[in-house]
């Protein structure tokens, strides 16, 4: 028996209840026709005429040639007479069939029909000279134009006169429950029911299921049975979900699957918006109370590992919360141990008894907190020990153990030929003291431009030291490893090796093909444009062909990520030679839910390769006023104290929100901002609005508050209130973290005192820059500049933040400007910053050409900054020692949270400014300081469009 196949190419079954025959000699597609009543149309037959009588000359039944929905039933005296039009959605687009000259019609508009279902009786109505069926076929967007009907194709090649194929297909009819965009509370259970139709040619029976295929599974099973259904039958199918605990928009996509496991054509999905305060089960490491990572422990020895951790979630740990073994080496530990009770913000110590493994080497045991429901927390705790080799008494052992990559983590991408410094942190795990003659030597793999050994730092047994080698990336693209081993004075290599592994990226010679487009301007819909919910709009970008290829057939702008906004999968790129600017349009639709939405698009070449740079549309969807309520407000942005902002216990702060008056009344005397619930923050019950605000206008509303004295996460809600005392509009939320411990005023470290010094850098062959911090005062603010040679970075501060604005030093003849919420400048760090608390940044970065001031690129860059240490003294790579240094680290954003590994580190010394930097391309560090008056001040370059 044949089995259902993948979705077939579009096909038609014979639409008359008799054998196939063309009704006359001039009745095929494109045969000449005299359509005198349509003189402006091609005088060609737009379809085929089929014989439609039985042996006795009586008209036969007319059948639907393919499954679909009846779109039109009508009559045209000079055309098709009585006719039916059926729309057929297909995996490759939309097809339409027309059935003309019928004597009677047996379906209504909106009816779904299956292939082969009777829809009428053949006849000779309209512009006809005998009983027959006229069949027209359209392929929307792909057919021929100028005919009586546009987009026509010849139906005859699509007719299948034998047994029709078996096709599994399910099509959406309606949402019975949980319409798209339904608001859910975190953790809320709900049942989604779809009404679907069997639009295939098979009957669903045992083994037919609806299966999860993409998106967020939301606690649902992998699949549920499909109800039995024959072709054309409508049934309801339900799935039980649990809303995620974090606020946001979630979609879960499902497809039918037959008894052989083959997926159907077309998918169903549920989309919800999780609102409110998410339940966060979270713990963060504070300190190793016992057994620091890398501790040397003899094989078989039992030890007690104690971590100090903080409850950084918003739930209280009580009975049933445990710390459980999660991965790597169990080290003979238990399955789990109880977590001490802890309220949010509290720190506790938790201990596990472990035993060092019998084999020598580095061993790790990983543990995670566990909820009473058996769900692991996100972050882990681990212990890592070094089990030394067994050494007979009195014997000598030269041995080193890897601790961590200080620079150039494995897999770091570098440019061909780039010079970089690799630094390993290692422990003397042997019994000998390293001194003169001990070195680190190249051992295997690619020497990367050097085979020179470097001295090992002096180290007694057990001591940890850093050792560095300067390497150069190979010139060819690929993955390369360079392996090194310590060596004793006798030239004998140690047992264990160290290595660095890099990914060399290809550079494109000018003669090679480069597909590239650069953003020039928003022709329509600038970022942040407010639009009513559901409104269609046309987004137009102006872009430049900045590559070496000419755009022609097959070049497209393709939806790439974020929200599709109801747009097409792709639109054609206009033809453009290198250097030419063109406008590209996409028709989109504002979502029905209020909020800020972004739709990201990328050009793509005919061979399917995406260009590097993306374009995006960003809109603010306005929520309609509630019916019958003239007062309404929409939250726009956090101006101060954004979500996750860190405060010190007892700190006084001003919380400011930006809101939009989306109602019908002006906010005037008697309108207030009122406390609605949550943490009171020592604030008033309400405060009067500062000024009258007309409908459609935005304003800032503020209240002075005081942070609680106990560390933890605190959430509160405020509402606008009218003179009658009625709250209205969106809740205005405060969600901040109160962190224990002192804060560091970073201004004294970043601003510097104007001294001149030299920074050595290691990338692009290495070099040196003269650096100076310069101050400049105006009537409104004092700015200071980090000036490297003539290139400069603009900064300024207020009582809350240190801001960054313009930076002229990215290279390639460009500069960039940071902005946020439509204002130039973006908070770089809080001015008063606690240790080990992340600060989220989300500036819009716009690159310009220095010579023409044209926009080169623009994107939003979300990162997390953390103050990781305050060093009383810090010795730099070049041997210089700086006193009183703060260390800031930048982390990537991974799903709304800081990533695990910092991609940049900044070292700012009091009175200096930037003293050192480390990143993926290498590092820079101070090597020389100039006495005052011995060198001229740096002169900042002039950018014409910034003057």
N, C-alpha and C positions, 0 to 999 in steps of 0.2 A: 504493500500500500504506500502511496506517496506520502511524504511528510512535509509539514509546512516549511517554507524556505524563508530566508531573509526577505525584507520588504522588496517585492519585485518592482521592475520598471512599470510605469503606468501602462494599463492595458484596458481594452474594451471587449465585452462579450457582444454577440450579435443582438441588436436591439429589436428584432422582429421575430415573431413566433413562426418561423419558417426557415427554409434554407437560404443561404446567402446568394443574392443576385443584385447587380446594379440594374436599375429600372429602365435605362435607355442608353444610347450610344454616346450622348453628350452629358452624362450625369455624374461624372467623376470630378474630383477636386481640380480646380483651375481650368475646367472646360469653359468655353465662351458662354456668356449669358447677356441677355438684353434687359438690363435693369433701368428702363427709361425713367422710372419714378425716382431713381437715385443717380442722376447724371454725374455727380462728383465722386462717385465710388468706382473702383475697378469693375469692369464688366466681365467679371470672372466668377465662376461658381465657388462659393466659400465652404462647401462641404461635399457630401455625396448623397445621392438619392438611391434608396434601397427599395427593391420590390417588396410589397407589403400586402399581397393578396394570396388566398389559398387556391386550391385547384379549381374551385367553383367561381373564382373571381371576387369572393367576399374579403373585406379588409380583415387583417389579422391583428392580434394584440401587439402593442408596443411595450417593450421592456426597458428598464433602466440598464444602460450599458455598463455602469459601474456604481458601486455604493456611493451615497452622498446625500446632500440635503437639497430639497426642492427650493430653489431661490426665487423662481418667478413662474407664474401661470398667466398667460395672456392671449390676446387676439390681435392680429395685424392683417387688415383686408388686402393690402398690396404686398405683404411679405409672407410670413410663415403661417398665416391663418391662426387656428388654435395651436398653441405651442407650450412646451414645458422647458424650463432651464434648470439644470442640476449642477451644483458646485461640488467638486471632489477634492478635498484637501489631500495632498500626497506628501511623501517624505522629501520630494524634490521641488515642491511648490504647489500651486493651485491650478487645477484643470476644470474646465466647464464644458458640459454637453448641452446641445439644443436639439429638440425633437419637434419637427414642424409638420403642418398640414393635417393635424389630427382631427378625426371626426368627433371624438369625445375624450375627456380628461378624467382620470380617476384618482388624482392626488391633489393636495392643497399646498400652498406655500408654507414652508416650515417643516413639512413631512420629511422624515428620514426614510430612504429607500435602500434596499439591498440590490446587489447586482442580480439581474434576472427577474426582479419584481415587476408585475404588470403596472404600468402607469397610465395607459390609455389605449385607444383603438385608432389604427391608421385611417387616413381619409384623404380628401383633396380640397381642403379649405384654403383660403388665401390665394396667393399667386401660384396656382397649380393647374395642371392640365390632365390629371389622372391620379388614381389612388397610389400613393407611395409614402415612404417616410423620408423626410429630409433630416440628415444628421450633420450638425456642425460641431467641431471640436476646437476649443481654445486652450492654449497654454499661456497663462497670464505672464506677461513680461518677456516671453520667448518666441511668440508666433509672428506671423506676417501682418502688416498693417495696410490700410487703404481699402480693404474689402468691406462688404456690407457690415461685417462684424470684425473688429480688430483682434490681433493676437491669434489668428487662426492657424491651424496645422491640418494636414491631410489625415482624416481619421482612419483610412483604410489600412495603413501599416500597423495600427495599434489593435486591430481586431484579432481576437483569438477564437477560432472557430471550433477548436477541440475542447477538451476538458479544462475548465478554468483552474488556475493554480490554487493550492491550499495556502491561505494566508491567515496568520494569527494577528489580530489587531484589536486594540481597545481604545475608544475615543471618549474624551470628557464630555459630559452633558451638563452637569451643574454641581456646585458645592451644596450638599445637603446640610452640613454643619461646618462651622469654623471657616468663614469666608476669609480670603487672603487679606492679611494685614490686621487680623484680630489681635487685640491686646491681651497678653497673658501675664500673670504673676510668675516670678521665678519659681520653678519646681511644680507648677500647676499641671495636673493630669487632665487630658482632654481626649475626646474621641473625634477623629476626623472621618467623615463619611462623604465619599464621592459617589455621584450618580454617573455611571458609565454605560456605554453601548458596545456590544460586540459588533464591530464594523468589519470583521474578517469574514472568512468563508468556512471556518471550522466551528464546531460546537465545543464550548468549554465544559470539561468534565473533571474527573478525578485527576489530581496532579497539576491542574492549572492554578497558578498563584499570582498574587501581586507582590513584587519584591522591591526592597530598598536598593537604590542604585547610586545615589549621589546626594551630597549636601550633608545636613545634620540629621542623624538617625533619631535623635531626641528620645532615647530610651525605648524605641519601638522594636518589635521582633524583626528578624531578617526578612520575613515574608508572612502573608496571610492567604488563606484559600480564596480564590475567585468563586463567586456563586455560579452554579450551572447556568449557561445561557447559550441559545442558538444564535446564528447570524441575525443581526438587527435587533436583538432583544436588549432591553435596558434593565440593569440591576444596580443595587447599592452595595458598596464594599467599604468596610470600616477598619481603621487602625487606631490603636490606643497609643498616645504619645505622652511624654512628660516634658514640659517646657524647660529649657536650660536655666541654670541658676544665674547666669550673667545677663544683664540687659543687652539688647541688640535685636537685629532682624535675622531670622533663621528660616531656611527653606529646606524641606525634605522632599526628594524626588523619587518616584516609584514607577516601575514598569511591569506590565504583565509578563509572565513566563509560562511556557507550556510544560507538559509532563517530561519532555526531554531536556528541560533546562534552558531552552532557547528564548531570548527576550523578544517581546512583541515590538511592533512599531508604535510610536507615540508614548508619552509619559504623562503622569499625573503628579501634582505636587501640592504640598501644604506650606503656607508661608505665614509666620506669626511674628509679632513684635513683643519681645519680653521687656516689661517696664518695671519700675519700682527698684527697691534696693535689693541687689542680688545677695543670696546667701554665699558667703565666702568661707570655705574651710581652708585655712592657710596657716602655715607655720614657717618662720624664717630663722635660719641659723644665726646665732649671736656669737658663740665662742666654743672652742674645744676646751672643756674644763680639765679633761685628762686625755692623754695619748694624742698629741698633736700629729697631724698628717706627716708621714715620713719617719715616725719613731721606729727605731730598730728594736725588735722584740725577738728573742730566740725562739726557734721552732718548738711547738708544744707548750709554750708558757701561756697560762691563763691571765687575762688582764681585764680590767673594768674600763669600758669606754663611756664617758659622760659628755653629752652635748648640752649646751645651754641654748634654748630655743625660745622664740617669742611667738605668742598667739597673735598673728597679724591678720587674722580673719575677723569676722563679726559675729561668731558664735562662741558660746562658752563651752570649754572642754569639761566633760563630766564623766559619769559612768559609761563605759563602753568605748571610750576613745583610747586608742593604743598606738604604739610605735611598732611597726611590723617589718620583718625582713622582706626586702624587695628584689635584690639582685646581687650579682657577682658572687663572692665567697661568703657562705654563712658563718664560717669560722666557729662552728660548733655552737652557735648561739641559738636561743629559743625562736619559736615562730613569731612571738610578739611579747611586748611588755606593756603594762598600763602607762598611759600618759598622765602625769599629775594634773589635777584640776587647774584650770586657768581661764580667767576672763580675758576678753580682747585687750591686747596691749600688755598683758602680764608676761614675765619671763619665768621659765621653770627649767630645772635640770632633769634630764632623763638618762638612765644608765642601762647598759647591756653588758653582761658578762660574756666574753669571747675567748677563744683560744687560737694562738698563732698557728697557721698551717705548718705542716712538716717540710714542705718544699721551700727552698730559698727563693727570694725574689720579692717583688712588690705585690701586695695583696690588698684588695679593696672589698669592703662589705657595705652594701647600700641598704638604707632603711627609710621607710616613709610612714608618717602618721596615717592613721586609718580611722574613719568615722564608725559610729555604732552600726551603720547600715552596710559597712564593708567597702566603702569607697575610699581609695587612696587620695591623699592630698596631692597637690601638683608638685611641690618642691621636695627634694630628698635631703637626707643627712647621710653622711658616709664616714667611715674610718679607713685610712690607708696606712698600712704598716710595711716595714721593710724587714723581712726575715733573712738574716745573714746566713752565709754558708757556714757549715761546721768547720771550725779551724782547730787543728790539734794544738795543744798548749805549746807556746813558744814559737810557733810557725809564723811566717810573714805572709800577708795577703795584700796584694795591690788590687783594689776594687773600687768602682764608682757606680752609683745608682742614679738614674734619672729621677728628677723631682718634678720639673715643670718646664714648658717652653716659655721663656720670658718674652721673646720676640718671635715673630714669624711662625705662627701656628701652622701645623701641617695642612697643606692644601691652599695656602695663601697664594693669590694670583699676583704675579709680577710681570712687568713688561720685559720683552726680549732685551738682553744686554744690561738690564738694570743692576746696579750695585746695591747690596743690602747687607745688614749685619744680623747674624743669627746668634742668639744668646740662649744657652741652656742653663738651668739651675740643677746642680748635681750635688750628691752627698758622698763624702769619703766613707764608704761602707767597709773599707778594709781595716788592716791593723797597722799600716805604715803611715807616716806623716809625709804629705806631699811637699816637696821643696825644689831646690835647684835640680834641673834635669827631668822633672816630671812635665810632660806636655800632652796636648791633645793633637792627634795626627790624623790626616785623611786616611781612610781605610778601604772604602769601596764605593761603587756607584759613579756619579759624575762629580769631578773635583770642583766644578763651577768656577773656573778661572783661577784656582789656586790649589796647590798641594802643600802649602806651607803649614807646618805645625805651629801651634801657639802655646805658650807656657800655661800650665795649670796654676791657678792661684794657690799659694801656700794654704794647707788645710790639715789639721789634725784629724784622727779618726772620729767620725760622727759629725764633723762640721759640714755645713752647706755653703756652697760658693757658686758664683756665676762665671761662666766662661763663654767667650764670644769669638766668632770667626767672621771675617769680611769676605763675602762671596759675590760672584757675578752670575746672573741668570744666563743660561744658554741662549743662543740667537734664534733657535727654531722653537716653534710652539710645541707644547706637550707637557707631560708630567715627569719631573726629575727628582731623584733622591741622591743626596750626598751623605755618606756614612762616615763617621769619625769615631776613633777610639782613644781613650787615655793610654799613655805609655810611660813606663818607668825609666830611670836613667840608663838602665842596661838595654833599652830599646825593645823591651818585651811589652806587647799589648796587654791591656786589662781584658777581662772576660767579656764584659757587657759593652754594647755599642750605643752611640748617639747618632741620630740622623735628622736631617731636615728634608722635607718634601714640599716642592713648590709646583704651581701650575703656571707655565709660561704662556701668556696670551699672544696671539699673532698680531702683528702690526700690518696694516694694509698699505702696500706701496701705492704711490699715486697712479701707477699704470693699471692696477687691479680694479675689479668691479666693486663699487661701494654703493649700496642702496641706502639712502639716508634722507630724512626730511627734518627740517627745523621749523619750530613754531615762530610765526611772525606777529600775528595779532588775532584777537577775537573780533571778528567782523560783526557778529551778533551775539547776544546773551553773554555779557561779561560774567566772570565768576562771581557767584553770590547773588545773581539776579533773582528777586522774589517773583514767584509765579503761583497762581491759584492751583489747587489740587486738580489733577486730571487734564490740565490745559496742554494741548499739543504746541510744539514750538520747533523752529528750525535753528539748529546750531551751525554756525559757519566759522570755520577756522581759515586764516590765511597762513599758508605754509610755503617754505622754500625747498626746492629740490637741491639739497646740499651734498648730494652724492655725485657719482660719476656716470650714472646710467640715465637713460631717457625713459620716463614713465609712459607706458602705452597700454595696449591690451593686456589684461590680467593683473595690473597693479590696482590694489584696493586699499581702502581704509576699513579696518575690521574692528568690531567690538572686541575688547581685550580683557576688561575686568571691571570691578565694582558693580554699579547698577546699569542694566541694559536700557532702562527708561523707555521701554517699548519700541526701541529702534530696530532697524534691520540688522542682520548678521554682518553685512558689509555693504559698502558703496564703492563705486568705481572712482579711482583717482583721476583727475583731469590729466590729459597729456601734458608733459612738462620736460623740457631739456634741463640739464644741470644749470643751476643758478636762477632758474625761472621761478616766480612766485605765482601760486594759484589759490583759488578759494574752493574749499571742500565743504559740502553741506550734508547734514544728517537730520532727518525728521525724528524728533523724540517727543515723549509725553511725560509731563510731571506726574509722579506717583500720587496716589490718593491719600497717603499718610503725610502729615506735616513733618518737616525736618530738612536737614542739609543733605543733598545727594550729589554723588559724583559718578560720571560715566567716562571710562577711560578707553581710548581707541588708539590703534597702532596701524601704520601703513604696512602692507605685506606685498612681497614680490610675487610674480607668477609662479615661482617654484615653491611657494608656501612659506618663505622665510620672513619673519617679522623684522621690521626696521628697529633700530635701537631706541629711538626717542618716541614718547607717547604724547598724545593730545588728550585733553579731557574737558568735559563740560561740568560745571558745578552750579547747582541751583538751590535756592531756598524755597521749599514748598510751604505756602501759607495755609494754615488751617482755617477753614471757614468759621465765622462766628456761630456760636450755638444758637439754634432757632429760639426766638423769643427773648434773647438776652442781649442787651445793648452794650454791656460792659464785657470786654474780652481782651486778653493779653497773650502774646506768644513769646516764650523764651527764645532768645537769639544766641547768647554766648555768655560765658563766664569772663568778666573783665579782670577781676582779681580773685585770688584764692581758688584756682581751678580744681577740678576733681583730683584728689590725691595730693593736694598741696600739703607741705610739711610745716607744722607750727611747733613752737616750744611751749611747754606747760605755762599757763598764765599769760601768754602773749596776747596783747591787744591788736586786733587787725580790723581793717575795713573790708567787708564783703560787698562786691558790686556785681550786679547782673546787667546785661543789656536786654531790653524787652521791647516788643513792638505792640503798639496800640492797634489791634485788629478789630476793635469793636466799632460802635457807632457814636460814642460820646467822647468828649474831651475830658481828660483827667485833670481836674482842677481842685478847688478848695474842698477839703473833706476826704479826698482819696489818700489812702495810706498803704504802706508796705507792712504786713502784719505777720507775726510768728504763727505758724500752723502746726508745728509738731516736731518731735525729735529732740536733739540736744539744744538746750536754750542758749548756750554760749554766753550767759550773763547779759544777754541783750534785753532791749525794751520789748514791751508787748507789741508796739507798732511805732512807725515813724512816718511823718508826712512826706509826700512826694515833693521834690525840690521845686518843680515848675509845672505849669499846665502843658499837657501833651495832646495834640490833636489826633484824630483817627488817621491811621496810616503812617504815623511818625514813630521813630524809635528813640529811646532814651535810656540813660543809666539810672538804676535805683540802687541805693546803698544803705547799709546799716553797720554801725560800729559794734564789734563783738569781742569777747575775750575767750581764748582757748581754755579748756578744762586743765586742771593740774595733773590729772592722771594720764599716762601715755595710753594711746589706743586710737582706733578709728571712730570718728564721730560723724553722724549724718543728721541734718535738720532740713525742714521744709518751711518756706515762707510763701505767702500769697498776697496779691494785690487785693485791696478791699475798697468798696465804694462807700459814699457817705451814709448809706443805709446799713452799713456793717456787714454787707454780703461779700464773701470772697469770690474772686472770678479769675479766669485765665489759667495758664499752665502753672503748676507748682514750680517754685524757684528753689533749687536744691543746693545745700552745702554738704560736701563730702570731703573731709580733710583728715589728715593723720597728725596726731600729737606725738612728737618724738621726745624721749627723754634725753638729757645730756645737753651740753653747751652747743652754741652755734658759733660759726666762724664768720666774721665780717670779711668777705672776699675782696672788697674794694681796695684795701691796702695792698693786696697781692697783685691784682690785675692792673691797677692804675700806674704803678711805678713812679719814679721820681725824676725821670729824664736822663738817666745815665746811659752811656753808649757801651755796647758789648758785642762780641762776635759769636754767632751761632754756626756750628758746623753741621751740615746735613749730609746724609749718606745715599740719597736716591739720585737717579740719573747721573751716575758717575761721581757724585759727591761734590761738595763745594762749601762756601762760607758766605754768610750774610751779616751785615752790620745792622743791629737792631736797637731801636730806641722807642721809649714810650713818651709821647708828647701830649700836652694838655692845651685845650683851646676853650675859652669861655665866651658865652654870648649872654644876651639879656634873659634868655629862657632856660638855658642849661649849660653845664660844663661837659664838654666832650673830651675824651682822650683817645689817642690813636696808637696802635701797635704798628710801628713803621719798620719794615724789613727792606733795607736798601731804599728804594723810592716807593715801593708798594706798601699799601697801608690798609688797616682794618679799623673801622669806626666803632667806638663804644661810648656809652654813657650810663648813668645810674640814677635811681631815685631811692626812696627808703625801702622799696620792696624788691626790686630786681636790678641786675646789671644787664644792659641791652646791647645787642649787636645790630648794626645797620648795613653799611656798605663795606665790601671787601674787594680790593683790586688785585689780589695776589693769586687767583686760581690758575693763571697761565693762559696760553693759547690766545692772547690778545683780548681777553674778556674780563669783566668784573661782574659781581653779583650783588643783589640787594635783598635783604631779608625783610619780610613784612608779616603781619598777623592781624586778623580781623580788620583788614583794610587800612591799617596804620603802618607807616614805615617803621622798621625796627621790630625786633622780636626778643623776648626775655631769653638771655643766654643761661644765667643761673640766678637763683635767689641771692639777694645781697647778703642776708644772714642765713647761712646754710648749715644744717646739722650734718654730722657724720653719718655715712651709710644709709641715707634716705634718698630714693630716686626722685628726680625732677623731670617731668615730661615736657618736651619741646615739640612744637608742630609748626615751624615757620613755613611760609611760602617763599621759595628760593627762585629768583628771576635772574637769569644770566643775560648780559648785554655785551655787544661788541664795544670795545673802547674807542674805536675810530669812527664808527657810524652810529653808535647808540642803539642799534637795532636789537630786538629781543632774539636771543639764541635758543633759550630753553627755559622752561618754568615747571616747577613741581613742588609738592608739599613733602617735607622731609621730617618724619617723626623719629625722634631719638630720645634717649633717657640719659641724664647726667647725674653722676653721684660723686660726692666728696668722699674719697676713700681713705685719705690719710692727711695728717699734718706732721711733717717731718721737722724735728728740731734741727737736723743737719742732713743733707743729702749729697752723696758723692756721685757725680755724673759720669757718663761713659768716658769722657775725655780726661777724667781725673780731677776736675774742679769740684770744690765743695761749696754748696750754698746753704745758708742758714735760714730757718723758718720758711719752709716750702709747703704749699698745699698741692695735693695730687687729685686732679679731677679725671674721671673716666667717662667716656661716651659709649653707650650700648645701643645696639639696633633695637627697633621695635619688632616683636614677634607676637602677633596676635593680640595686640593691645597691652603687652607686658614687656619688661626689659628682657633682652636676650641673655644668654648665659655668659657670653664672652664680650669684653670691651673691644671695640675696634680702634679706639684712639685713647691716648692718655696725655694729659697736659700737666706740666709742673710749673707753677707760678711761684716765684720767690718774692717775699716782701721787699718793696722798693725797686724791684727789677721789672716785673712783668713776666713774660714767658721765658723760663730758663731752660726748658727741655720739652720735647714732644716725642711720642712714639706712635706709630701706626703701621698699617699694612705695607706701605712702601719703604719703610725704614725708620730712621729716627733723626732728631736734631738735638744739639746740646751746646750749652755755653762752653767756650774754650778760652776766651780772653776778655778781660774788662779794661776799658780805656779810662785813664785818669781824667777828671773834669778839665775841660779846656784844651786837651791835647788833640782832639779831632773835631771837625765841624759837625754840626747837627745834621741828621738826615733830612733831605728835602723831599716832601711828599709829591708824587707825580700828580699832574693836573689832568683830569678827565673832562673834556670840553662840555659834555652834557650834564656834568655835575657842578659846573662852575656857577 
